[in-house]
Amino acid sequence: MTPLRCLLPALLLLASLLSAAVSRVEIHERSPVLDGQSFGTAGAYERVVARVHFEIDPKSPANREIRDLALAPLNPRGLVEFSADLYLLKPVDPARANGTLLLEVPNRGGKAMLNRFQYAHSALDPRTAAHFGEDPWLMRDGFTLAWLGWQWDVPNRKDLLRLHAPIATRAGQPITGLVRAEFIPSATVSEMPLGDRDHLAYPALAGSPATLFARTAVEGPRREIPASAWRFNTARTAIIMDAGFEPGVIYEAVYTARDPRIAGLSLAAFRDLAAWLKYDAPSKSPLAGDPRLVRRAIAFGISQSGRFLRTFLYYGFNACEQGRPAFDALWADVAGAGRGSFNHRFAQASRDGYAYFNTLYPTDLFPFTDLPQSDSATGLRDSLLERTPPELRPKIVYTHGSAEYWSRAAALIHTTPDGRADAPIAPNVRIYALSGAQHGPGSWPPKRSGTQYLVNPLDHRPLHRAVLAALHDWVRFGLEPPASVYPRIDRHELVPRARLQFAGPDGVQAPPRPKLTHPMDFGPGFRLQGVISVEPPALASPYPLLVPQAAPDGIDAGGIRLPEILEPLGIYTGWNLRAPETGSPGELAGLSGSFFPSTPAQIRARYATRDDYLDKIDQAAALLEHRRFLLPADRARLRDNAANAWDLVTSGQLR
């Protein structure tokens, strides 16, 4: 079937202002998925590629937390206009839909949930059977799947989803301010981009002062590099240093830029799209068209996108302008304790906050928990849910692995800020920690990737599929999901680094410290106005950070163990170290974990034969299924992965 491609912008528009702040929709494409292939009881699916236009009232209390909104240009109705790219997959027959929208926050403009939940090959524009996965169960079950752009600065690449945000001005005059760009090369290079990982940069303002610093530790002294040693490129979006940037060194440029985008409009975009599809779209929208299609909404985000959802909660955006909940549930995966640079002047959304990279951006800021806590360092008492009325609070799931304790301060979401006690968890919240897991799913065979040790091969997607099924049952039927599982202080499962009892093979030791998380001072206008006047930020003493205690097998205590971890063929960790050739070899290697394979003698001591090992894997899988942390359909996959792991480890090929 030939796709319906709308080549004229005005061909399909909704021109009237709608109550959920969606003003019109440009449909760029409506086409059948896989030529109309049927997905089980849900039948055929349709693809909708569109641009959604929004209008919001800058005077509405629901929008008061958007920084610089008062400085946005207004249309003749006194409203602020912006738009965002949308990609949506929905059942052609609304009667066969399950009534639930699963809306993913795109990580840096991409699409991840088909890979995560359907074992699909990742694609920015899914078109082939492989792009929809080995097990497209979300589509068989009738979910409506969607992605909405929320970053204005994603790289200029085809099919990345973007927010089209206006520029803030003061009485029509340009606004200027401080920007800091950080860069750590892994090889000697002569050019340092001002944008993070190919993202669009705020160009340095010509004729304004700029400073370039270098340091070799997060808390280390800064060395100013003489201005004669470097220069901006012609576009003033990169720095050139003919002598070269040294691998493993942290470089920072502090400069003045102009024309800040109003980045916090992304929060309103997600709120208003979800609310519109749930409450207003059925009679007005080419995206839905039937009230049976979207009756519930779940937001999902991985890493940066999970931090976006924590920010969404913190600023109270689950409350619509009409006093209704936008989302029924939110799931922030591997977000750690962070929020992010998503709602302040000159925000750079890609800056994340690793242990050694982008650490000193406004990411890990108090409050960290959903229930109120007091913080002696800042003098504040606050929580992520403080700005949301109880009746509008969604069900919330947080998932993370060992890597988030080491590199993303995850302990702070369930401990007191002083690190002395476990914090209470709200009844609408579940926290699931995955023992021995790195930031993202791994695969066999493990390899080194700019790391000293083999990268962790654990694929934790089977657990995530089960968590989504449980979350959906919670939203749809009120069936409570499994209780939270995470390492606790009162069970001695969560400890300071000095009390960690880890002994790796050949004397390998765990890193000397996890990510340092400081209270940071960006100037007096930052917290309430989102205006940074201090760069680099002033640091107070770091929060006491805790990590999971190692069990006798060297793997984290206190979390959920997949069969591969319950019956391990080696030690799985959430940390790895930078390879010497990349510089700073004592520092954590991003969010990668490690795998230390057992010796043949160690394996023979635990398992009589390969079949014995696989029988134990089956038993572990049955236990996990009983606890609702595994879908029956994934048991065979886990056994196959375990068989592959056995063959690789016992072959002695892994070094």
DARA-V120335 format. One record per residue. N is the residue number from 1. SS is DSSP state (H for helix, E for strand, C for the rest). BURIAL is 1 if it has 9 or more other C-alpha atoms within 8 Angstrom, else 0. Layout:
# DARA-V120335
n:N ss:SS burial:BURIAL
n:N ss:SS burial:BURIAL
This chain:
# DARA-V120335
n:1 ss:C burial:0
n:2 ss:C burial:0
n:3 ss:C burial:0
n:4 ss:E burial:0
n:5 ss:E burial:0
n:6 ss:C burial:1
n:7 ss:C burial:0
n:8 ss:C burial:0
n:9 ss:C burial:0
n:10 ss:C burial:0
n:11 ss:C burial:0
n:12 ss:C burial:1
n:13 ss:C burial:1
n:14 ss:C burial:1
n:15 ss:C burial:0
n:16 ss:C burial:0
n:17 ss:C burial:1
n:18 ss:C burial:0
n:19 ss:C burial:0
n:20 ss:C burial:1
n:21 ss:C burial:1
n:22 ss:E burial:1
n:23 ss:E burial:1
n:24 ss:E burial:1
n:25 ss:E burial:1
n:26 ss:E burial:1
n:27 ss:E burial:1
n:28 ss:E burial:1
n:29 ss:E burial:1
n:30 ss:E burial:1
n:31 ss:E burial:1
n:32 ss:E burial:1
n:33 ss:H burial:1
n:34 ss:H burial:0
n:35 ss:H burial:0
n:36 ss:H burial:1
n:37 ss:C burial:1
n:38 ss:E burial:1
n:39 ss:E burial:1
n:40 ss:H burial:0
n:41 ss:H burial:1
n:42 ss:H burial:1
n:43 ss:E burial:1
n:44 ss:E burial:1
n:45 ss:E burial:1
n:46 ss:E burial:1
n:47 ss:E burial:1
n:48 ss:E burial:1
n:49 ss:E burial:1
n:50 ss:E burial:1
n:51 ss:E burial:1
n:52 ss:E burial:1
n:53 ss:E burial:1
n:54 ss:E burial:1
n:55 ss:E burial:1
n:56 ss:E burial:1
n:57 ss:E burial:1
n:58 ss:C burial:1
n:59 ss:C burial:0
n:60 ss:C burial:0
n:61 ss:H burial:0
n:62 ss:H burial:1
n:63 ss:H burial:1
n:64 ss:C burial:1
n:65 ss:C burial:0
n:66 ss:C burial:1
n:67 ss:C burial:1
n:68 ss:C burial:1
n:69 ss:H burial:1
n:70 ss:H burial:0
n:71 ss:H burial:1
n:72 ss:C burial:1
n:73 ss:C burial:1
n:74 ss:C burial:1
n:75 ss:C burial:0
n:76 ss:C burial:0
n:77 ss:C burial:0
n:78 ss:C burial:0
n:79 ss:E burial:1
n:80 ss:E burial:1
n:81 ss:E burial:1
n:82 ss:E burial:1
n:83 ss:E burial:1
n:84 ss:E burial:1
n:85 ss:E burial:1
n:86 ss:E burial:1
n:87 ss:E burial:1
n:88 ss:E burial:1
n:89 ss:E burial:1
n:90 ss:E burial:1
n:91 ss:E burial:1
n:92 ss:C burial:0
n:93 ss:C burial:1
n:94 ss:H burial:1
n:95 ss:H burial:0
n:96 ss:H burial:1
n:97 ss:C burial:1
n:98 ss:C burial:1
n:99 ss:C burial:1
n:100 ss:E burial:1
n:101 ss:E burial:1
n:102 ss:E burial:1
n:103 ss:E burial:1
n:104 ss:E burial:1
n:105 ss:E burial:1
n:106 ss:C burial:1
n:107 ss:H burial:1
n:108 ss:H burial:1
n:109 ss:H burial:1
n:110 ss:C burial:1
n:111 ss:C burial:1
n:112 ss:C burial:1
n:113 ss:H burial:0
n:114 ss:H burial:1
n:115 ss:H burial:1
n:116 ss:H burial:1
n:117 ss:H burial:1
n:118 ss:H burial:1
n:119 ss:C burial:1
n:120 ss:C burial:1
n:121 ss:C burial:1
n:122 ss:C burial:1
n:123 ss:C burial:0
n:124 ss:C burial:0
n:125 ss:C burial:0
n:126 ss:C burial:0
n:127 ss:C burial:0
n:128 ss:C burial:0
n:129 ss:H burial:0
n:130 ss:H burial:0
n:131 ss:H burial:1
n:132 ss:H burial:1
n:133 ss:C burial:1
n:134 ss:C burial:0
n:135 ss:C burial:0
n:136 ss:C burial:1
n:137 ss:H burial:0
n:138 ss:H burial:1
n:139 ss:H burial:1
n:140 ss:H burial:1
n:141 ss:C burial:1
n:142 ss:C burial:1
n:143 ss:C burial:1
n:144 ss:E burial:1
n:145 ss:E burial:1
n:146 ss:E burial:1
n:147 ss:E burial:1
n:148 ss:E burial:1
n:149 ss:C burial:1
n:150 ss:C burial:1
n:151 ss:C burial:1
n:152 ss:C burial:1
n:153 ss:C burial:1
n:154 ss:C burial:1
n:155 ss:C burial:0
n:156 ss:C burial:0
n:157 ss:C burial:0
n:158 ss:C burial:0
n:159 ss:C burial:0
n:160 ss:C burial:1
n:161 ss:C burial:1
n:162 ss:C burial:1
n:163 ss:E burial:1
n:164 ss:E burial:0
n:165 ss:C burial:1
n:166 ss:C burial:1
n:167 ss:E burial:1
n:168 ss:C burial:1
n:169 ss:E burial:1
n:170 ss:E burial:0
n:171 ss:C burial:0
n:172 ss:C burial:0
n:173 ss:E burial:0
n:174 ss:E burial:1
n:175 ss:C burial:1
n:176 ss:E burial:1
n:177 ss:E burial:1
n:178 ss:E burial:1
n:179 ss:E burial:1
n:180 ss:E burial:1
n:181 ss:E burial:1
n:182 ss:E burial:1
n:183 ss:E burial:1
n:184 ss:C burial:1
n:185 ss:C burial:1
n:186 ss:C burial:1
n:187 ss:C burial:1
n:188 ss:C burial:1
n:189 ss:E burial:1
n:190 ss:E burial:1
n:191 ss:E burial:1
n:192 ss:E burial:1
n:193 ss:E burial:1
n:194 ss:C burial:1
n:195 ss:C burial:1
n:196 ss:H burial:1
n:197 ss:H burial:0
n:198 ss:H burial:0
n:199 ss:C burial:1
n:200 ss:C burial:1
n:201 ss:C burial:1
n:202 ss:C burial:1
n:203 ss:C burial:1
n:204 ss:C burial:1
n:205 ss:C burial:1
n:206 ss:C burial:0
n:207 ss:C burial:0
n:208 ss:C burial:0
n:209 ss:C burial:0
n:210 ss:E burial:0
n:211 ss:E burial:1
n:212 ss:E burial:1
n:213 ss:E burial:1
n:214 ss:E burial:1
n:215 ss:E burial:1
n:216 ss:C burial:1
n:217 ss:C burial:0
n:218 ss:C burial:0
n:219 ss:C burial:0
n:220 ss:C burial:0
n:221 ss:C burial:0
n:222 ss:C burial:0
n:223 ss:E burial:0
n:224 ss:E burial:0
n:225 ss:C burial:1
n:226 ss:C burial:0
n:227 ss:H burial:0
n:228 ss:H burial:0
n:229 ss:H burial:1
n:230 ss:C burial:1
n:231 ss:E burial:1
n:232 ss:E burial:1
n:233 ss:C burial:1
n:234 ss:C burial:0
n:235 ss:C burial:0
n:236 ss:C burial:1
n:237 ss:C burial:1
n:238 ss:E burial:1
n:239 ss:E burial:1
n:240 ss:E burial:1
n:241 ss:E burial:1
n:242 ss:E burial:0
n:243 ss:E burial:0
n:244 ss:E burial:1
n:245 ss:E burial:1
n:246 ss:C burial:1
n:247 ss:C burial:1
n:248 ss:C burial:1
n:249 ss:C burial:1
n:250 ss:E burial:1
n:251 ss:E burial:1
n:252 ss:E burial:1
n:253 ss:E burial:1
n:254 ss:E burial:1
n:255 ss:E burial:1
n:256 ss:E burial:1
n:257 ss:E burial:1
n:258 ss:E burial:1
n:259 ss:C burial:1
n:260 ss:C burial:1
n:261 ss:E burial:1
n:262 ss:C burial:1
n:263 ss:C burial:1
n:264 ss:C burial:1
n:265 ss:H burial:1
n:266 ss:H burial:1
n:267 ss:H burial:1
n:268 ss:H burial:1
n:269 ss:H burial:1
n:270 ss:H burial:1
n:271 ss:H burial:1
n:272 ss:H burial:1
n:273 ss:H burial:1
n:274 ss:H burial:1
n:275 ss:H burial:1
n:276 ss:H burial:1
n:277 ss:H burial:1
n:278 ss:H burial:1
n:279 ss:H burial:0
n:280 ss:H burial:1
n:281 ss:H burial:1
n:282 ss:H burial:1
n:283 ss:H burial:0
n:284 ss:C burial:0
n:285 ss:C burial:1
n:286 ss:C burial:0
n:287 ss:C burial:0
n:288 ss:C burial:1
n:289 ss:C burial:1
n:290 ss:C burial:0
n:291 ss:C burial:1
n:292 ss:C burial:1
n:293 ss:C burial:1
n:294 ss:C burial:1
n:295 ss:C burial:1
n:296 ss:E burial:1
n:297 ss:E burial:1
n:298 ss:E burial:1
n:299 ss:E burial:1
n:300 ss:E burial:1
n:301 ss:E burial:1
n:302 ss:E burial:1
n:303 ss:C burial:1
n:304 ss:H burial:1
n:305 ss:H burial:1
n:306 ss:H burial:1
n:307 ss:H burial:1
n:308 ss:H burial:1
n:309 ss:H burial:1
n:310 ss:H burial:1
n:311 ss:H burial:1
n:312 ss:H burial:1
n:313 ss:H burial:1
n:314 ss:H burial:1
n:315 ss:C burial:1
n:316 ss:C burial:1
n:317 ss:C burial:1
n:318 ss:C burial:1
n:319 ss:E burial:1
n:320 ss:C burial:1
n:321 ss:C burial:1
n:322 ss:C burial:0
n:323 ss:C burial:0
n:324 ss:C burial:0
n:325 ss:E burial:1
n:326 ss:C burial:1
n:327 ss:C burial:1
n:328 ss:C burial:1
n:329 ss:E burial:1
n:330 ss:E burial:1
n:331 ss:E burial:1
n:332 ss:E burial:1
n:333 ss:E burial:1
n:334 ss:C burial:1
n:335 ss:C burial:1
n:336 ss:C burial:1
n:337 ss:C burial:1
n:338 ss:C burial:1
n:339 ss:C burial:1
n:340 ss:C burial:1
n:341 ss:C burial:1
n:342 ss:C burial:1
n:343 ss:C burial:1
n:344 ss:C burial:1
n:345 ss:C burial:1
n:346 ss:C burial:1
n:347 ss:C burial:1
n:348 ss:C burial:1
n:349 ss:C burial:1
n:350 ss:C burial:1
n:351 ss:C burial:1
n:352 ss:C burial:1
n:353 ss:C burial:1
n:354 ss:C burial:1
n:355 ss:C burial:1
n:356 ss:C burial:1
n:357 ss:C burial:1
n:358 ss:C burial:1
n:359 ss:C burial:1
n:360 ss:C burial:1
n:361 ss:C burial:1
n:362 ss:C burial:1
n:363 ss:C burial:1
n:364 ss:C burial:1
n:365 ss:C burial:1
n:366 ss:C burial:0
n:367 ss:C burial:1
n:368 ss:C burial:1
n:369 ss:C burial:1
n:370 ss:C burial:1
n:371 ss:C burial:1
n:372 ss:C burial:1
n:373 ss:E burial:1
n:374 ss:E burial:1
n:375 ss:E burial:1
n:376 ss:C burial:0
n:377 ss:C burial:0
n:378 ss:C burial:0
n:379 ss:C burial:0
n:380 ss:E burial:0
n:381 ss:E burial:1
n:382 ss:E burial:1
n:383 ss:C burial:1
n:384 ss:C burial:1
n:385 ss:C burial:1
n:386 ss:C burial:1
n:387 ss:C burial:1
n:388 ss:C burial:1
n:389 ss:C burial:1
n:390 ss:H burial:0
n:391 ss:H burial:0
n:392 ss:H burial:1
n:393 ss:C burial:1
n:394 ss:C burial:1
n:395 ss:E burial:1
n:396 ss:E burial:1
n:397 ss:E burial:1
n:398 ss:E burial:1
n:399 ss:E burial:1
n:400 ss:E burial:1
n:401 ss:E burial:1
n:402 ss:H burial:1
n:403 ss:H burial:1
n:404 ss:H burial:1
n:405 ss:H burial:1
n:406 ss:H burial:1
n:407 ss:H burial:1
n:408 ss:C burial:1
n:409 ss:C burial:1
n:410 ss:H burial:1
n:411 ss:H burial:1
n:412 ss:H burial:1
n:413 ss:H burial:1
n:414 ss:C burial:1
n:415 ss:E burial:1
n:416 ss:C burial:1
n:417 ss:C burial:1
n:418 ss:C burial:0
n:419 ss:C burial:1
n:420 ss:C burial:0
n:421 ss:C burial:1
n:422 ss:E burial:1
n:423 ss:C burial:0
n:424 ss:C burial:0
n:425 ss:C burial:1
n:426 ss:C burial:0
n:427 ss:C burial:0
n:428 ss:C burial:0
n:429 ss:E burial:1
n:430 ss:E burial:1
n:431 ss:E burial:1
n:432 ss:E burial:1
n:433 ss:E burial:1
n:434 ss:E burial:1
n:435 ss:C burial:1
n:436 ss:C burial:1
n:437 ss:C burial:1
n:438 ss:C burial:1
n:439 ss:C burial:1
n:440 ss:C burial:0
n:441 ss:C burial:1
n:442 ss:C burial:1
n:443 ss:C burial:1
n:444 ss:C burial:0
n:445 ss:C burial:0
n:446 ss:C burial:1
n:447 ss:C burial:0
n:448 ss:C burial:1
n:449 ss:C burial:0
n:450 ss:C burial:1
n:451 ss:E burial:1
n:452 ss:C burial:1
n:453 ss:C burial:1
n:454 ss:C burial:1
n:455 ss:E burial:1
n:456 ss:C burial:1
n:457 ss:C burial:1
n:458 ss:C burial:1
n:459 ss:C burial:1
n:460 ss:C burial:1
n:461 ss:H burial:1
n:462 ss:H burial:1
n:463 ss:H burial:1
n:464 ss:H burial:1
n:465 ss:H burial:1
n:466 ss:H burial:1
n:467 ss:H burial:1
n:468 ss:H burial:0
n:469 ss:H burial:0
n:470 ss:H burial:1
n:471 ss:H burial:1
n:472 ss:H burial:0
n:473 ss:H burial:1
n:474 ss:H burial:1
n:475 ss:H burial:1
n:476 ss:H burial:0
n:477 ss:H burial:0
n:478 ss:C burial:0
n:479 ss:C burial:1
n:480 ss:C burial:0
n:481 ss:C burial:0
n:482 ss:C burial:0
n:483 ss:C burial:0
n:484 ss:C burial:0
n:485 ss:E burial:1
n:486 ss:C burial:1
n:487 ss:C burial:1
n:488 ss:C burial:1
n:489 ss:C burial:1
n:490 ss:C burial:0
n:491 ss:C burial:0
n:492 ss:C burial:0
n:493 ss:C burial:1
n:494 ss:E burial:1
n:495 ss:E burial:1
n:496 ss:E burial:1
n:497 ss:H burial:1
n:498 ss:H burial:0
n:499 ss:H burial:0
n:500 ss:C burial:1
n:501 ss:C burial:0
n:502 ss:C burial:1
n:503 ss:C burial:1
n:504 ss:C burial:1
n:505 ss:H burial:0
n:506 ss:H burial:0
n:507 ss:H burial:0
n:508 ss:C burial:0
n:509 ss:C burial:0
n:510 ss:C burial:0
n:511 ss:C burial:1
n:512 ss:C burial:0
n:513 ss:C burial:0
n:514 ss:C burial:1
n:515 ss:C burial:1
n:516 ss:C burial:1
n:517 ss:C burial:1
n:518 ss:E burial:1
n:519 ss:E burial:1
n:520 ss:E burial:1
n:521 ss:E burial:1
n:522 ss:C burial:1
n:523 ss:C burial:1
n:524 ss:C burial:0
n:525 ss:C burial:1
n:526 ss:H burial:1
n:527 ss:H burial:0
n:528 ss:H burial:0
n:529 ss:H burial:1
n:530 ss:C burial:1
n:531 ss:C burial:1
n:532 ss:C burial:1
n:533 ss:C burial:1
n:534 ss:C burial:1
n:535 ss:C burial:1
n:536 ss:C burial:0
n:537 ss:C burial:1
n:538 ss:E burial:1
n:539 ss:E burial:1
n:540 ss:E burial:0
n:541 ss:E burial:0
n:542 ss:E burial:1
n:543 ss:C burial:1
n:544 ss:C burial:0
n:545 ss:C burial:1
n:546 ss:E burial:1
n:547 ss:E burial:1
n:548 ss:E burial:1
n:549 ss:C burial:1
n:550 ss:E burial:1
n:551 ss:C burial:0
n:552 ss:C burial:0
n:553 ss:C burial:0
n:554 ss:C burial:1
n:555 ss:C burial:1
n:556 ss:E burial:1
n:557 ss:C burial:1
n:558 ss:C burial:1
n:559 ss:C burial:1
n:560 ss:E burial:1
n:561 ss:C burial:1
n:562 ss:C burial:1
n:563 ss:H burial:1
n:564 ss:H burial:1
n:565 ss:H burial:1
n:566 ss:H burial:0
n:567 ss:C burial:1
n:568 ss:C burial:0
n:569 ss:C burial:1
n:570 ss:E burial:0
n:571 ss:E burial:1
n:572 ss:E burial:1
n:573 ss:E burial:1
n:574 ss:C burial:1
n:575 ss:C burial:1
n:576 ss:C burial:1
n:577 ss:E burial:1
n:578 ss:E burial:1
n:579 ss:C burial:1
n:580 ss:H burial:0
n:581 ss:H burial:1
n:582 ss:H burial:1
n:583 ss:C burial:1
n:584 ss:C burial:1
n:585 ss:C burial:1
n:586 ss:C burial:0
n:587 ss:C burial:1
n:588 ss:E burial:1
n:589 ss:C burial:1
n:590 ss:C burial:1
n:591 ss:C burial:1
n:592 ss:C burial:1
n:593 ss:C burial:1
n:594 ss:E burial:1
n:595 ss:E burial:1
n:596 ss:E burial:1
n:597 ss:E burial:1
n:598 ss:C burial:1
n:599 ss:C burial:0
n:600 ss:H burial:0
n:601 ss:H burial:0
n:602 ss:H burial:0
n:603 ss:H burial:1
n:604 ss:H burial:1
n:605 ss:H burial:0
n:606 ss:H burial:0
n:607 ss:C burial:1
n:608 ss:C burial:0
n:609 ss:C burial:0
n:610 ss:H burial:1
n:611 ss:H burial:0
n:612 ss:H burial:1
n:613 ss:H burial:1
n:614 ss:H burial:1
n:615 ss:H burial:0
n:616 ss:H burial:1
n:617 ss:H burial:1
n:618 ss:H burial:1
n:619 ss:H burial:0
n:620 ss:H burial:1
n:621 ss:H burial:1
n:622 ss:H burial:1
n:623 ss:H burial:0
n:624 ss:H burial:1
n:625 ss:H burial:1
n:626 ss:H burial:0
n:627 ss:C burial:0
n:628 ss:C burial:1
n:629 ss:C burial:1
n:630 ss:C burial:1
n:631 ss:C burial:1
n:632 ss:H burial:0
n:633 ss:H burial:0
n:634 ss:H burial:1
n:635 ss:H burial:1
n:636 ss:H burial:0
n:637 ss:H burial:0
n:638 ss:H burial:1
n:639 ss:H burial:1
n:640 ss:H burial:0
n:641 ss:H burial:0
n:642 ss:H burial:1
n:643 ss:H burial:1
n:644 ss:H burial:1
n:645 ss:H burial:1
n:646 ss:H burial:1
n:647 ss:H burial:0
n:648 ss:H burial:1
n:649 ss:H burial:1
n:650 ss:H burial:1
n:651 ss:C burial:0
n:652 ss:C burial:1
n:653 ss:C burial:0
n:654 ss:C burial:0
n:655 ss:C burial:0
